[in-house]
Amino acid sequence: MESKEWYYRLGDQTFMVSTEPQLVSHDFIQTSFSDPVMSSENLRIMLDNSCLLSLYLKSRDHLPPSKLTAESPAAPLQPPCSFTQIGMARLVTDYMTLAFLTDVFVVPEHQGKGLGKWMIQCVKEVTDAMPGLRRVMFMAKNAPQTVKFYEELLDAKMHDQERGKVVFMSRRDPEVDS
């Protein structure tokens, strides 16, 4: 799959979702899966077999004025940008018929800004571009707001569950399931 990027501006902050594997912070993912810590080899295997949509906060690197002017006097003076990973959504997929959505989260200090919703909209765009996709499956916390969130954004349906803390949901392709 070709890498994709999306940008979202909120006040003076710019956020990016990217599927580019080279941008992924292995330290961020290790911290996110801190219990138990995954070996570097296992992390590489996991990432190689996934479509990872990483959420980043864009920031400018502030260099001292002497460094800015010494680089290239003819070039416009713009500090380089850097991206800090603050969230992710992972699709385990064959890129053709099935996708399993997992590991969806945004770090607590950036929650409540609509970033999770935006990231899921990016996930939907990725899965909508898979021509033979028959089903997107995932498990979610069995809470009314969580179920409603995925029903609205992914047109997902909750499957029969009785009093479980986690529910199994999927988005169906009406042509396949009719």
N, C-alpha and C positions, 0 to 999 in steps of 0.2 A: 504494500500500500504506500502510496506517495504521502509524504509528510504534509500536514496541514497546520495552519495557525489561525487563531481568532483573537481579536483584541476587544477589550472592554474598558471604557473610561468611567471612573467613578470619582467625582470631585477632581482633585489634583493627582489621583493615582491611576496608573495604567496597569491593567492585568492582561495576561496572555494565557491562552490554552494552546498547547502544542503537542503534536504526536511525534515530534522529532526525537528519536532515541538518544542522540548525542547531547541533548540538553538536560536529560534526567539526572537529578542529584541522587547518587547511590546512598550518600549519607542520610539524606532526607527519608528515603525509603527504608533504610535500615532502622532509623529512629521510629518510623511509623510502625514497623513490624518488630518492635524492640523485644517482644516476649514470645518466642525465643528469638535471639539474633540469628539471622540467616547467614550462611557462609557466602563469601563473595561469588563462588562458583554457582551456588544455588540461586542467588539473586540474579546473576547473569542469565541462567537458564530460564527463570521466571520471566524476566523482561524480554528475552528473545522469543518467547512463546506467547506474548501478549501484545495487544494494542493499548499502549498507555497514553492517556490524555492527561498531561501534567499541567497544573495551574501555577502560574508564576506572577509575582509582583515585580514590576519593572522599576528600577531605580537608577539614578545616575551615579557614576563613580566620581567622587569629588577629588580631583587631583590638585596639588598646589599650583598656583599660577605659573611658577617657573617651569614646571613640567609641561604645562599646556602650551606655552609659547616656544619651548625648545623643540617640540616635535617636528612641526612643519609650518614655518611662518606663512606660506602661501595657502595652506588649507584653512577652511573655516574652523574656528575654535569651538568644538562641541565635545563636551566630556563623553566618554564612551558609556554605553548603557550596560547594566547587568540585570540579571533576572534571578530572583530568589524563589525557589519552589515552595509553595504554600498549600498545595493540594493535589489530588489526583483522582482519576477514575480509570479502572483497568478493565479491558475487555479480553477475555480468553476466547479466542475465536479461530475458526478455519477460514474466515474472510469470505465465506460463500453461503453457508446455510444456517449456521448457528453462532450465537454470541452469548457468553455468560458475563454479565456485568458484576464486578466485585470491587472491593477496596475503594469505595467512593467516600472521600472526606476532604474537608477544608480545615486548616488549623484553627483552633478556637478564636484567636485574636482577629480572624477575618471572617468569621461566621456572622450571619445576619445581614450581609450586604448584597445578597442575591447571587453570590458567586457559585454556590452549589447548583442553583437553578440554571444559571448560564452554562456551567460545565455539562450538565445533563442535556441541555439543548445541543451542545457540541457533540456529545455522544450520539444523540439521535441523528444528527446530520451525518456522522460517520456510518452508523448502521443503515440509514436510509440509502446510502450510496452503495451498499452491498446488494447487487442485483438479485441474487438467489436466496437472500436471507429469509428463512422461514420462521425463526423465533429468536427473541432476545429474552434470556431468563436471568433472574437474580433473586436474591433473598433480601428482605428488608425488615426493619424493626416493626413489630406489630403494634403500631400506634396510629391513630386516625390521621394525624397530620402527615405522617410518613407515607402511608398508603395513598392518601389523596394526592400528595406531591408526585408520586410515580404514576398514578392513574392519569393525572392531567398532563404531565410532561412527556411520558412515553406511551400514552394510551395503553397502559398495562392493566392487566386483570389479575386480581388476587385469586389464587386457587384455594379450594376448601382447606381450611385450617380451623382447629378448635383450640382456643385458648393458648396457642403457642406464643412465645415471645418474638419469634421470627416467622414471617410469612413468605411463601414462595409465590413469586409473581412472574408474569411473562407478557411480552407484547407479541401479539399474533399477527400474522399476515393473513388478511381476510381472504385472499385468493387461495391460500393453502388450506385454511381451516374451515372454509365454507362447505 
